Amino acid sequence: MEEGYQKENVILDKTEEEKKIELIVSVLKTKRELELANKNFETAEAGLVDYYVYQIKASKSKLDFLVNKAKQRGISLDMIEELYFRRNRVG
């Protein structure tokens, strides 16, 4: 006997504004991850240097991808920086 799966809740698509905000937040998180990886690299013990180099490269690639995606959607980097500074002042 075969059981079927039935959705309990309707999944709503995100609005364009929600998608833009999510993209900006992803850029900010990735930027912080890159900064942290760079700081950790500077103080890393010999056994962890390769690990932090990998993290730095991965974060840079991710950040490049996200920034390009933001440009394609018409989100200027100035908007991202403005949100970043406003967010850091508030919280």
PyMOL Python script that loads the backbone (N, CA, C, O; Angstrom):
from pymol import cmd

cmd.read_pdbstr("""\
ATOM      1  N   MET A   1       0.847  -1.175   0.000  1.00  0.00           N
ATOM      2  CA  MET A   1       0.000   0.000   0.000  1.00  0.00           C
ATOM      3  C   MET A   1       0.892   1.237   0.000  1.00  0.00           C
ATOM      4  O   MET A   1       1.836   1.340   0.783  1.00  0.00           O
ATOM      5  N   GLU A   2       0.585   2.144  -0.865  1.00  0.00           N
ATOM      6  CA  GLU A   2       1.407   3.339  -1.029  1.00  0.00           C
ATOM      7  C   GLU A   2       0.788   4.507  -0.287  1.00  0.00           C
ATOM      8  O   GLU A   2      -0.403   4.789  -0.425  1.00  0.00           O
ATOM      9  N   GLU A   3       1.626   5.196   0.518  1.00  0.00           N
ATOM     10  CA  GLU A   3       1.143   6.369   1.242  1.00  0.00           C
ATOM     11  C   GLU A   3       1.528   7.630   0.481  1.00  0.00           C
ATOM     12  O   GLU A   3       2.636   7.738  -0.043  1.00  0.00           O
ATOM     13  N   GLY A   4       0.631   8.553   0.426  1.00  0.00           N
ATOM     14  CA  GLY A   4       0.905   9.826  -0.242  1.00  0.00           C
ATOM     15  C   GLY A   4       1.215  10.909   0.772  1.00  0.00           C
ATOM     16  O   GLY A   4       0.767  10.853   1.917  1.00  0.00           O
ATOM     17  N   TYR A   5       1.971  11.875   0.348  1.00  0.00           N
ATOM     18  CA  TYR A   5       2.299  12.999   1.211  1.00  0.00           C
ATOM     19  C   TYR A   5       1.384  14.160   0.874  1.00  0.00           C
ATOM     20  O   TYR A   5       1.216  14.521  -0.290  1.00  0.00           O
ATOM     21  N   GLN A   6       0.804  14.732   1.896  1.00  0.00           N
ATOM     22  CA  GLN A   6      -0.089  15.862   1.695  1.00  0.00           C
ATOM     23  C   GLN A   6       0.461  17.062   2.453  1.00  0.00           C
ATOM     24  O   GLN A   6       0.783  16.964   3.637  1.00  0.00           O
ATOM     25  N   LYS A   7       0.565  18.199   1.762  1.00  0.00           N
ATOM     26  CA  LYS A   7       1.040  19.426   2.409  1.00  0.00           C
ATOM     27  C   LYS A   7       0.028  19.881   3.435  1.00  0.00           C
ATOM     28  O   LYS A   7      -1.181  19.853   3.205  1.00  0.00           O
ATOM     29  N   GLU A   8       0.553  20.302   4.579  1.00  0.00           N
ATOM     30  CA  GLU A   8      -0.337  20.825   5.600  1.00  0.00           C
ATOM     31  C   GLU A   8      -0.501  22.334   5.463  1.00  0.00           C
ATOM     32  O   GLU A   8      -1.582  22.874   5.699  1.00  0.00           O
ATOM     33  N   ASN A   9       0.580  23.011   5.079  1.00  0.00           N
ATOM     34  CA  ASN A   9       0.544  24.457   4.949  1.00  0.00           C
ATOM     35  C   ASN A   9       0.920  24.867   3.536  1.00  0.00           C
ATOM     36  O   ASN A   9       1.725  24.209   2.878  1.00  0.00           O
ATOM     37  N   VAL A  10       0.340  25.939   3.090  1.00  0.00           N
ATOM     38  CA  VAL A  10       0.681  26.477   1.782  1.00  0.00           C
ATOM     39  C   VAL A  10       1.987  27.262   1.930  1.00  0.00           C
ATOM     40  O   VAL A  10       2.130  28.089   2.831  1.00  0.00           O
ATOM     41  N   ILE A  11       2.921  26.993   1.045  1.00  0.00           N
ATOM     42  CA  ILE A  11       4.186  27.710   1.073  1.00  0.00           C
ATOM     43  C   ILE A  11       4.039  28.945   0.204  1.00  0.00           C
ATOM     44  O   ILE A  11       3.721  28.849  -0.981  1.00  0.00           O
ATOM     45  N   LEU A  12       4.272  30.108   0.801  1.00  0.00           N
ATOM     46  CA  LEU A  12       4.135  31.361   0.072  1.00  0.00           C
ATOM     47  C   LEU A  12       5.478  31.782  -0.496  1.00  0.00           C
ATOM     48  O   LEU A  12       6.512  31.645   0.158  1.00  0.00           O
ATOM     49  N   ASP A  13       5.453  32.291  -1.710  1.00  0.00           N
ATOM     50  CA  ASP A  13       6.672  32.833  -2.291  1.00  0.00           C
ATOM     51  C   ASP A  13       7.023  34.139  -1.600  1.00  0.00           C
ATOM     52  O   ASP A  13       6.151  34.866  -1.123  1.00  0.00           O
ATOM     53  N   LYS A  14       8.318  34.420  -1.557  1.00  0.00           N
ATOM     54  CA  LYS A  14       8.766  35.678  -0.966  1.00  0.00           C
ATOM     55  C   LYS A  14       8.550  36.801  -1.957  1.00  0.00           C
ATOM     56  O   LYS A  14       8.602  36.599  -3.170  1.00  0.00           O
ATOM     57  N   THR A  15       8.307  37.985  -1.427  1.00  0.00           N
ATOM     58  CA  THR A  15       8.177  39.145  -2.285  1.00  0.00           C
ATOM     59  C   THR A  15       9.567  39.564  -2.761  1.00  0.00           C
ATOM     60  O   THR A  15      10.577  39.135  -2.204  1.00  0.00           O
ATOM     61  N   GLU A  16       9.609  40.397  -3.788  1.00  0.00           N
ATOM     62  CA  GLU A  16      10.894  40.884  -4.292  1.00  0.00           C
ATOM     63  C   GLU A  16      11.657  41.610  -3.197  1.00  0.00           C
ATOM     64  O   GLU A  16      12.875  41.471  -3.084  1.00  0.00           O
ATOM     65  N   GLU A  17      10.942  42.383  -2.392  1.00  0.00           N
ATOM     66  CA  GLU A  17      11.588  43.135  -1.307  1.00  0.00           C
ATOM     67  C   GLU A  17      12.204  42.176  -0.286  1.00  0.00           C
ATOM     68  O   GLU A  17      13.319  42.411   0.179  1.00  0.00           O
ATOM     69  N   GLU A  18      11.504  41.111   0.065  1.00  0.00           N
ATOM     70  CA  GLU A  18      12.026  40.118   1.004  1.00  0.00           C
ATOM     71  C   GLU A  18      13.262  39.423   0.433  1.00  0.00           C
ATOM     72  O   GLU A  18      14.218  39.143   1.157  1.00  0.00           O
ATOM     73  N   LYS A  19      13.230  39.147  -0.886  1.00  0.00           N
ATOM     74  CA  LYS A  19      14.384  38.525  -1.528  1.00  0.00           C
ATOM     75  C   LYS A  19      15.592  39.453  -1.504  1.00  0.00           C
ATOM     76  O   LYS A  19      16.715  39.006  -1.270  1.00  0.00           O
ATOM     77  N   LYS A  20      15.365  40.749  -1.746  1.00  0.00           N
ATOM     78  CA  LYS A  20      16.460  41.721  -1.707  1.00  0.00           C
ATOM     79  C   LYS A  20      17.047  41.818  -0.311  1.00  0.00           C
ATOM     80  O   LYS A  20      18.267  41.845  -0.148  1.00  0.00           O
ATOM     81  N   ILE A  21      16.194  41.871   0.689  1.00  0.00           N
ATOM     82  CA  ILE A  21      16.662  41.962   2.074  1.00  0.00           C
ATOM     83  C   ILE A  21      17.462  40.721   2.438  1.00  0.00           C
ATOM     84  O   ILE A  21      18.509  40.821   3.078  1.00  0.00           O
ATOM     85  N   GLU A  22      16.974  39.555   2.035  1.00  0.00           N
ATOM     86  CA  GLU A  22      17.679  38.303   2.308  1.00  0.00           C
ATOM     87  C   GLU A  22      19.055  38.291   1.644  1.00  0.00           C
ATOM     88  O   GLU A  22      20.027  37.822   2.235  1.00  0.00           O
ATOM     89  N   LEU A  23      19.137  38.803   0.424  1.00  0.00           N
ATOM     90  CA  LEU A  23      20.407  38.876  -0.285  1.00  0.00           C
ATOM     91  C   LEU A  23      21.367  39.825   0.415  1.00  0.00           C
ATOM     92  O   LEU A  23      22.549  39.512   0.556  1.00  0.00           O
ATOM     93  N   ILE A  24      20.882  40.970   0.852  1.00  0.00           N
ATOM     94  CA  ILE A  24      21.728  41.935   1.562  1.00  0.00           C
ATOM     95  C   ILE A  24      22.236  41.334   2.866  1.00  0.00           C
ATOM     96  O   ILE A  24      23.411  41.479   3.206  1.00  0.00           O
ATOM     97  N   VAL A  25      21.359  40.663   3.589  1.00  0.00           N
ATOM     98  CA  VAL A  25      21.762  40.023   4.844  1.00  0.00           C
ATOM     99  C   VAL A  25      22.823  38.953   4.575  1.00  0.00           C
ATOM    100  O   VAL A  25      23.775  38.820   5.344  1.00  0.00           O
ATOM    101  N   SER A  26      22.668  38.199   3.498  1.00  0.00           N
ATOM    102  CA  SER A  26      23.660  37.178   3.137  1.00  0.00           C
ATOM    103  C   SER A  26      25.008  37.812   2.829  1.00  0.00           C
ATOM    104  O   SER A  26      26.049  37.285   3.221  1.00  0.00           O
ATOM    105  N   VAL A  27      24.993  38.943   2.127  1.00  0.00           N
ATOM    106  CA  VAL A  27      26.243  39.658   1.836  1.00  0.00           C
ATOM    107  C   VAL A  27      26.908  40.092   3.137  1.00  0.00           C
ATOM    108  O   VAL A  27      28.116  39.928   3.311  1.00  0.00           O
ATOM    109  N   LEU A  28      26.113  40.647   4.049  1.00  0.00           N
ATOM    110  CA  LEU A  28      26.672  41.119   5.320  1.00  0.00           C
ATOM    111  C   LEU A  28      27.240  39.970   6.151  1.00  0.00           C
ATOM    112  O   LEU A  28      28.318  40.099   6.732  1.00  0.00           O
ATOM    113  N   LYS A  29      26.522  38.849   6.209  1.00  0.00           N
ATOM    114  CA  LYS A  29      27.005  37.689   6.968  1.00  0.00           C
ATOM    115  C   LYS A  29      28.299  37.146   6.373  1.00  0.00           C
ATOM    116  O   LYS A  29      29.230  36.800   7.100  1.00  0.00           O
ATOM    117  N   THR A  30      28.348  37.075   5.058  1.00  0.00           N
ATOM    118  CA  THR A  30      29.539  36.551   4.391  1.00  0.00           C
ATOM    119  C   THR A  30      30.721  37.486   4.590  1.00  0.00           C
ATOM    120  O   THR A  30      31.856  37.043   4.761  1.00  0.00           O
ATOM    121  N   LYS A  31      30.446  38.770   4.567  1.00  0.00           N
ATOM    122  CA  LYS A  31      31.507  39.758   4.815  1.00  0.00           C
ATOM    123  C   LYS A  31      32.080  39.570   6.225  1.00  0.00           C
ATOM    124  O   LYS A  31      33.294  39.622   6.422  1.00  0.00           O
ATOM    125  N   ARG A  32      31.198  39.355   7.191  1.00  0.00           N
ATOM    126  CA  ARG A  32      31.658  39.120   8.574  1.00  0.00           C
ATOM    127  C   ARG A  32      32.447  37.812   8.673  1.00  0.00           C
ATOM    128  O   ARG A  32      33.462  37.750   9.368  1.00  0.00           O
ATOM    129  N   GLU A  33      31.984  36.769   7.982  1.00  0.00           N
ATOM    130  CA  GLU A  33      32.700  35.489   7.985  1.00  0.00           C
ATOM    131  C   GLU A  33      34.106  35.659   7.421  1.00  0.00           C
ATOM    132  O   GLU A  33      35.062  35.087   7.945  1.00  0.00           O
ATOM    133  N   LEU A  34      34.231  36.441   6.359  1.00  0.00           N
ATOM    134  CA  LEU A  34      35.539  36.690   5.748  1.00  0.00           C
ATOM    135  C   LEU A  34      36.443  37.462   6.696  1.00  0.00           C
ATOM    136  O   LEU A  34      37.622  37.136   6.833  1.00  0.00           O
ATOM    137  N   GLU A  35      35.904  38.476   7.347  1.00  0.00           N
ATOM    138  CA  GLU A  35      36.693  39.249   8.311  1.00  0.00           C
ATOM    139  C   GLU A  35      37.173  38.359   9.457  1.00  0.00           C
ATOM    140  O   GLU A  35      38.325  38.452   9.880  1.00  0.00           O
ATOM    141  N   LEU A  36      36.292  37.503   9.952  1.00  0.00           N
ATOM    142  CA  LEU A  36      36.647  36.601  11.045  1.00  0.00           C
ATOM    143  C   LEU A  36      37.711  35.595  10.611  1.00  0.00           C
ATOM    144  O   LEU A  36      38.650  35.320  11.359  1.00  0.00           O
ATOM    145  N   ALA A  37      37.565  35.048   9.409  1.00  0.00           N
ATOM    146  CA  ALA A  37      38.551  34.097   8.897  1.00  0.00           C
ATOM    147  C   ALA A  37      39.919  34.758   8.755  1.00  0.00           C
ATOM    148  O   ALA A  37      40.941  34.141   9.054  1.00  0.00           O
ATOM    149  N   ASN A  38      39.941  36.014   8.300  1.00  0.00           N
ATOM    150  CA  ASN A  38      41.205  36.745   8.186  1.00  0.00           C
ATOM    151  C   ASN A  38      41.846  36.970   9.556  1.00  0.00           C
ATOM    152  O   ASN A  38      43.056  36.803   9.710  1.00  0.00           O
ATOM    153  N   LYS A  39      41.045  37.344  10.542  1.00  0.00           N
ATOM    154  CA  LYS A  39      41.571  37.546  11.895  1.00  0.00           C
ATOM    155  C   LYS A  39      42.103  36.239  12.475  1.00  0.00           C
ATOM    156  O   LYS A  39      43.169  36.214  13.089  1.00  0.00           O
ATOM    157  N   ASN A  40      41.360  35.159  12.278  1.00  0.00           N
ATOM    158  CA  ASN A  40      41.795  33.859  12.780  1.00  0.00           C
ATOM    159  C   ASN A  40      43.075  33.398  12.091  1.00  0.00           C
ATOM    160  O   ASN A  40      43.941  32.792  12.721  1.00  0.00           O
ATOM    161  N   PHE A  41      43.192  33.683  10.808  1.00  0.00           N
ATOM    162  CA  PHE A  41      44.393  33.324  10.057  1.00  0.00           C
ATOM    163  C   PHE A  41      45.629  34.007  10.638  1.00  0.00           C
ATOM    164  O   PHE A  41      46.696  33.403  10.741  1.00  0.00           O
ATOM    165  N   GLU A  42      45.467  35.271  11.015  1.00  0.00           N
ATOM    166  CA  GLU A  42      46.591  36.047  11.544  1.00  0.00           C
ATOM    167  C   GLU A  42      47.145  35.461  12.840  1.00  0.00           C
ATOM    168  O   GLU A  42      48.330  35.620  13.134  1.00  0.00           O
ATOM    169  N   THR A  43      46.306  34.791  13.608  1.00  0.00           N
ATOM    170  CA  THR A  43      46.748  34.252  14.898  1.00  0.00           C
ATOM    171  C   THR A  43      46.742  32.720  14.931  1.00  0.00           C
ATOM    172  O   THR A  43      46.849  32.114  15.998  1.00  0.00           O
ATOM    173  N   ALA A  44      46.618  32.112  13.771  1.00  0.00           N
ATOM    174  CA  ALA A  44      46.485  30.651  13.707  1.00  0.00           C
ATOM    175  C   ALA A  44      47.785  29.946  14.055  1.00  0.00           C
ATOM    176  O   ALA A  44      48.878  30.419  13.745  1.00  0.00           O
ATOM    177  N   GLU A  45      47.634  28.806  14.704  1.00  0.00           N
ATOM    178  CA  GLU A  45      48.778  27.934  14.953  1.00  0.00           C
ATOM    179  C   GLU A  45      49.091  27.196  13.654  1.00  0.00           C
ATOM    180  O   GLU A  45      48.269  27.149  12.739  1.00  0.00           O
ATOM    181  N   ALA A  46      50.260  26.636  13.588  1.00  0.00           N
ATOM    182  CA  ALA A  46      50.748  26.008  12.358  1.00  0.00           C
ATOM    183  C   ALA A  46      49.762  24.988  11.778  1.00  0.00           C
ATOM    184  O   ALA A  46      49.614  24.915  10.558  1.00  0.00           O
ATOM    185  N   GLY A  47      49.103  24.222  12.599  1.00  0.00           N
ATOM    186  CA  GLY A  47      48.207  23.182  12.117  1.00  0.00           C
ATOM    187  C   GLY A  47      46.906  23.699  11.529  1.00  0.00           C
ATOM    188  O   GLY A  47      46.212  22.956  10.835  1.00  0.00           O
ATOM    189  N   LEU A  48      46.554  24.970  11.792  1.00  0.00           N
ATOM    190  CA  LEU A  48      45.280  25.505  11.324  1.00  0.00           C
ATOM    191  C   LEU A  48      45.412  26.500  10.178  1.00  0.00           C
ATOM    192  O   LEU A  48      44.404  27.013   9.691  1.00  0.00           O
ATOM    193  N   VAL A  49      46.616  26.777   9.745  1.00  0.00           N
ATOM    194  CA  VAL A  49      46.823  27.768   8.685  1.00  0.00           C
ATOM    195  C   VAL A  49      46.083  27.366   7.408  1.00  0.00           C
ATOM    196  O   VAL A  49      45.384  28.187   6.814  1.00  0.00           O
ATOM    197  N   ASP A  50      46.231  26.118   6.986  1.00  0.00           N
ATOM    198  CA  ASP A  50      45.564  25.646   5.766  1.00  0.00           C
ATOM    199  C   ASP A  50      44.042  25.753   5.886  1.00  0.00           C
ATOM    200  O   ASP A  50      43.357  26.099   4.924  1.00  0.00           O
ATOM    201  N   TYR A  51      43.532  25.457   7.058  1.00  0.00           N
ATOM    202  CA  TYR A  51      42.092  25.533   7.288  1.00  0.00           C
ATOM    203  C   TYR A  51      41.584  26.961   7.074  1.00  0.00           C
ATOM    204  O   TYR A  51      40.580  27.176   6.395  1.00  0.00           O
ATOM    205  N   TYR A  52      42.287  27.934   7.660  1.00  0.00           N
ATOM    206  CA  TYR A  52      41.850  29.320   7.523  1.00  0.00           C
ATOM    207  C   TYR A  52      42.062  29.853   6.113  1.00  0.00           C
ATOM    208  O   TYR A  52      41.288  30.694   5.655  1.00  0.00           O
ATOM    209  N   VAL A  53      43.085  29.388   5.418  1.00  0.00           N
ATOM    210  CA  VAL A  53      43.272  29.765   4.019  1.00  0.00           C
ATOM    211  C   VAL A  53      42.065  29.278   3.206  1.00  0.00           C
ATOM    212  O   VAL A  53      41.539  30.006   2.365  1.00  0.00           O
ATOM    213  N   TYR A  54      41.643  28.056   3.463  1.00  0.00           N
ATOM    214  CA  TYR A  54      40.467  27.502   2.779  1.00  0.00           C
ATOM    215  C   TYR A  54      39.230  28.330   3.091  1.00  0.00           C
ATOM    216  O   TYR A  54      38.453  28.643   2.190  1.00  0.00           O
ATOM    217  N   GLN A  55      39.037  28.691   4.363  1.00  0.00           N
ATOM    218  CA  GLN A  55      37.878  29.494   4.754  1.00  0.00           C
ATOM    219  C   GLN A  55      37.885  30.856   4.065  1.00  0.00           C
ATOM    220  O   GLN A  55      36.847  31.337   3.611  1.00  0.00           O
ATOM    221  N   ILE A  56      39.063  31.469   3.992  1.00  0.00           N
ATOM    222  CA  ILE A  56      39.182  32.777   3.349  1.00  0.00           C
ATOM    223  C   ILE A  56      38.815  32.671   1.870  1.00  0.00           C
ATOM    224  O   ILE A  56      38.049  33.488   1.358  1.00  0.00           O
ATOM    225  N   LYS A  57      39.358  31.670   1.189  1.00  0.00           N
ATOM    226  CA  LYS A  57      39.062  31.496  -0.238  1.00  0.00           C
ATOM    227  C   LYS A  57      37.576  31.219  -0.460  1.00  0.00           C
ATOM    228  O   LYS A  57      36.969  31.769  -1.380  1.00  0.00           O
ATOM    229  N   ALA A  58      36.998  30.379   0.372  1.00  0.00           N
ATOM    230  CA  ALA A  58      35.576  30.052   0.229  1.00  0.00           C
ATOM    231  C   ALA A  58      34.705  31.282   0.482  1.00  0.00           C
ATOM    232  O   ALA A  58      33.745  31.524  -0.250  1.00  0.00           O
ATOM    233  N   SER A  59      35.033  32.046   1.497  1.00  0.00           N
ATOM    234  CA  SER A  59      34.246  33.245   1.810  1.00  0.00           C
ATOM    235  C   SER A  59      34.372  34.290   0.708  1.00  0.00           C
ATOM    236  O   SER A  59      33.394  34.956   0.368  1.00  0.00           O
ATOM    237  N   LYS A  60      35.573  34.436   0.150  1.00  0.00           N
ATOM    238  CA  LYS A  60      35.759  35.389  -0.947  1.00  0.00           C
ATOM    239  C   LYS A  60      34.930  34.984  -2.161  1.00  0.00           C
ATOM    240  O   LYS A  60      34.289  35.831  -2.784  1.00  0.00           O
ATOM    241  N   SER A  61      34.938  33.705  -2.497  1.00  0.00           N
ATOM    242  CA  SER A  61      34.151  33.222  -3.633  1.00  0.00           C
ATOM    243  C   SER A  61      32.661  33.456  -3.404  1.00  0.00           C
ATOM    244  O   SER A  61      31.948  33.900  -4.305  1.00  0.00           O
ATOM    245  N   LYS A  62      32.204  33.159  -2.208  1.00  0.00           N
ATOM    246  CA  LYS A  62      30.793  33.343  -1.875  1.00  0.00           C
ATOM    247  C   LYS A  62      30.418  34.820  -1.932  1.00  0.00           C
ATOM    248  O   LYS A  62      29.362  35.177  -2.453  1.00  0.00           O
ATOM    249  N   LEU A  63      31.286  35.678  -1.394  1.00  0.00           N
ATOM    250  CA  LEU A  63      31.020  37.110  -1.393  1.00  0.00           C
ATOM    251  C   LEU A  63      30.980  37.655  -2.823  1.00  0.00           C
ATOM    252  O   LEU A  63      30.103  38.453  -3.154  1.00  0.00           O
ATOM    253  N   ASP A  64      31.904  37.237  -3.658  1.00  0.00           N
ATOM    254  CA  ASP A  64      31.904  37.662  -5.064  1.00  0.00           C
ATOM    255  C   ASP A  64      30.592  37.266  -5.747  1.00  0.00           C
ATOM    256  O   ASP A  64      29.985  38.064  -6.461  1.00  0.00           O
ATOM    257  N   PHE A  65      30.170  36.030  -5.516  1.00  0.00           N
ATOM    258  CA  PHE A  65      28.918  35.544  -6.104  1.00  0.00           C
ATOM    259  C   PHE A  65      27.733  36.394  -5.645  1.00  0.00           C
ATOM    260  O   PHE A  65      26.912  36.814  -6.460  1.00  0.00           O
ATOM    261  N   LEU A  66      27.650  36.645  -4.342  1.00  0.00           N
ATOM    262  CA  LEU A  66      26.522  37.401  -3.794  1.00  0.00           C
ATOM    263  C   LEU A  66      26.520  38.849  -4.266  1.00  0.00           C
ATOM    264  O   LEU A  66      25.460  39.407  -4.550  1.00  0.00           O
ATOM    265  N   VAL A  67      27.701  39.460  -4.352  1.00  0.00           N
ATOM    266  CA  VAL A  67      27.789  40.843  -4.821  1.00  0.00           C
ATOM    267  C   VAL A  67      27.350  40.929  -6.281  1.00  0.00           C
ATOM    268  O   VAL A  67      26.635  41.857  -6.660  1.00  0.00           O
ATOM    269  N   ASN A  68      27.775  39.968  -7.101  1.00  0.00           N
ATOM    270  CA  ASN A  68      27.335  39.953  -8.499  1.00  0.00           C
ATOM    271  C   ASN A  68      25.822  39.785  -8.602  1.00  0.00           C
ATOM    272  O   ASN A  68      25.172  40.429  -9.426  1.00  0.00           O
ATOM    273  N   LYS A  69      25.275  38.923  -7.768  1.00  0.00           N
ATOM    274  CA  LYS A  69      23.824  38.709  -7.761  1.00  0.00           C
ATOM    275  C   LYS A  69      23.101  40.001  -7.343  1.00  0.00           C
ATOM    276  O   LYS A  69      22.058  40.343  -7.901  1.00  0.00           O
ATOM    277  N   ALA A  70      23.660  40.704  -6.369  1.00  0.00           N
ATOM    278  CA  ALA A  70      23.069  41.968  -5.922  1.00  0.00           C
ATOM    279  C   ALA A  70      23.107  43.003  -7.045  1.00  0.00           C
ATOM    280  O   ALA A  70      22.139  43.736  -7.248  1.00  0.00           O
ATOM    281  N   LYS A  71      24.211  43.066  -7.768  1.00  0.00           N
ATOM    282  CA  LYS A  71      24.309  44.000  -8.895  1.00  0.00           C
ATOM    283  C   LYS A  71      23.276  43.680  -9.961  1.00  0.00           C
ATOM    284  O   LYS A  71      22.662  44.585 -10.527  1.00  0.00           O
ATOM    285  N   GLN A  72      23.082  42.395 -10.238  1.00  0.00           N
ATOM    286  CA  GLN A  72      22.092  41.989 -11.240  1.00  0.00           C
ATOM    287  C   GLN A  72      20.680  42.405 -10.846  1.00  0.00           C
ATOM    288  O   GLN A  72      19.851  42.701 -11.706  1.00  0.00           O
ATOM    289  N   ARG A  73      20.413  42.427  -9.555  1.00  0.00           N
ATOM    290  CA  ARG A  73      19.076  42.796  -9.072  1.00  0.00           C
ATOM    291  C   ARG A  73      18.935  44.304  -8.880  1.00  0.00           C
ATOM    292  O   ARG A  73      17.880  44.785  -8.466  1.00  0.00           O
ATOM    293  N   GLY A  74      20.000  45.047  -9.180  1.00  0.00           N
ATOM    294  CA  GLY A  74      19.928  46.504  -9.068  1.00  0.00           C
ATOM    295  C   GLY A  74      20.168  47.031  -7.673  1.00  0.00           C
ATOM    296  O   GLY A  74      19.834  48.179  -7.380  1.00  0.00           O
ATOM    297  N   ILE A  75      20.735  46.225  -6.814  1.00  0.00           N
ATOM    298  CA  ILE A  75      21.065  46.662  -5.463  1.00  0.00           C
ATOM    299  C   ILE A  75      22.476  47.227  -5.511  1.00  0.00           C
ATOM    300  O   ILE A  75      23.434  46.516  -5.814  1.00  0.00           O
ATOM    301  N   SER A  76      22.591  48.509  -5.209  1.00  0.00           N
ATOM    302  CA  SER A  76      23.918  49.112  -5.276  1.00  0.00           C
ATOM    303  C   SER A  76      24.704  48.776  -4.021  1.00  0.00           C
ATOM    304  O   SER A  76      24.131  48.554  -2.954  1.00  0.00           O
ATOM    305  N   LEU A  77      25.997  48.741  -4.157  1.00  0.00           N
ATOM    306  CA  LEU A  77      26.843  48.454  -3.010  1.00  0.00           C
ATOM    307  C   LEU A  77      26.732  49.545  -1.963  1.00  0.00           C
ATOM    308  O   LEU A  77      26.927  49.289  -0.774  1.00  0.00           O
ATOM    309  N   ASP A  78      26.421  50.760  -2.393  1.00  0.00           N
ATOM    310  CA  ASP A  78      26.236  51.836  -1.430  1.00  0.00           C
ATOM    311  C   ASP A  78      25.066  51.532  -0.502  1.00  0.00           C
ATOM    312  O   ASP A  78      25.133  51.811   0.695  1.00  0.00           O
ATOM    313  N   MET A  79      23.990  50.959  -1.053  1.00  0.00           N
ATOM    314  CA  MET A  79      22.845  50.573  -0.233  1.00  0.00           C
ATOM    315  C   MET A  79      23.262  49.520   0.787  1.00  0.00           C
ATOM    316  O   MET A  79      22.847  49.568   1.945  1.00  0.00           O
ATOM    317  N   ILE A  80      24.077  48.578   0.356  1.00  0.00           N
ATOM    318  CA  ILE A  80      24.520  47.509   1.238  1.00  0.00           C
ATOM    319  C   ILE A  80      25.371  48.099   2.359  1.00  0.00           C
ATOM    320  O   ILE A  80      25.188  47.756   3.527  1.00  0.00           O
ATOM    321  N   GLU A  81      26.292  48.977   2.009  1.00  0.00           N
ATOM    322  CA  GLU A  81      27.142  49.589   3.030  1.00  0.00           C
ATOM    323  C   GLU A  81      26.328  50.443   3.988  1.00  0.00           C
ATOM    324  O   GLU A  81      26.583  50.449   5.192  1.00  0.00           O
ATOM    325  N   GLU A  82      25.345  51.167   3.454  1.00  0.00           N
ATOM    326  CA  GLU A  82      24.495  51.999   4.305  1.00  0.00           C
ATOM    327  C   GLU A  82      23.739  51.133   5.308  1.00  0.00           C
ATOM    328  O   GLU A  82      23.678  51.457   6.494  1.00  0.00           O
ATOM    329  N   LEU A  83      23.167  50.041   4.833  1.00  0.00           N
ATOM    330  CA  LEU A  83      22.449  49.132   5.722  1.00  0.00           C
ATOM    331  C   LEU A  83      23.393  48.536   6.758  1.00  0.00           C
ATOM    332  O   LEU A  83      23.029  48.392   7.925  1.00  0.00           O
ATOM    333  N   TYR A  84      24.604  48.191   6.332  1.00  0.00           N
ATOM    334  CA  TYR A  84      25.591  47.614   7.237  1.00  0.00           C
ATOM    335  C   TYR A  84      25.899  48.566   8.385  1.00  0.00           C
ATOM    336  O   TYR A  84      25.912  48.156   9.545  1.00  0.00           O
ATOM    337  N   PHE A  85      26.145  49.829   8.071  1.00  0.00           N
ATOM    338  CA  PHE A  85      26.489  50.796   9.114  1.00  0.00           C
ATOM    339  C   PHE A  85      25.279  51.134   9.982  1.00  0.00           C
ATOM    340  O   PHE A  85      25.403  51.284  11.197  1.00  0.00           O
ATOM    341  N   ARG A  86      24.124  51.252   9.361  1.00  0.00           N
ATOM    342  CA  ARG A  86      22.912  51.539  10.127  1.00  0.00           C
ATOM    343  C   ARG A  86      22.628  50.389  11.088  1.00  0.00           C
ATOM    344  O   ARG A  86      22.260  50.607  12.242  1.00  0.00           O
ATOM    345  N   ARG A  87      22.802  49.184  10.608  1.00  0.00           N
ATOM    346  CA  ARG A  87      22.540  48.002  11.431  1.00  0.00           C
ATOM    347  C   ARG A  87      23.516  47.902  12.603  1.00  0.00           C
ATOM    348  O   ARG A  87      23.122  47.526  13.707  1.00  0.00           O
ATOM    349  N   ASN A  88      24.778  48.234  12.371  1.00  0.00           N
ATOM    350  CA  ASN A  88      25.768  48.167  13.439  1.00  0.00           C
ATOM    351  C   ASN A  88      25.560  49.248  14.491  1.00  0.00           C
ATOM    352  O   ASN A  88      25.860  49.027  15.664  1.00  0.00           O
ATOM    353  N   ARG A  89      25.057  50.404  14.099  1.00  0.00           N
ATOM    354  CA  ARG A  89      24.773  51.459  15.069  1.00  0.00           C
ATOM    355  C   ARG A  89      23.616  51.078  15.955  1.00  0.00           C
ATOM    356  O   ARG A  89      23.643  51.321  17.161  1.00  0.00           O
ATOM    357  N   VAL A  90      22.592  50.480  15.363  1.00  0.00           N
ATOM    358  CA  VAL A  90      21.378  50.143  16.104  1.00  0.00           C
ATOM    359  C   VAL A  90      21.609  48.937  16.993  1.00  0.00           C
ATOM    360  O   VAL A  90      21.262  48.959  18.174  1.00  0.00           O
ATOM    361  N   GLY A  91      22.177  47.912  16.453  1.00  0.00           N
ATOM    362  CA  GLY A  91      22.245  46.682  17.203  1.00  0.00           C
ATOM    363  C   GLY A  91      23.594  46.179  17.382  1.00  0.00           C
ATOM    364  O   GLY A  91      23.787  45.136  18.005  1.00  0.00           O
TER     365      GLY A  91
END
""", "prot")
cmd.dss("prot")
cmd.show_as("cartoon", "prot")
cmd.util.cbc("prot")
cmd.orient("prot")
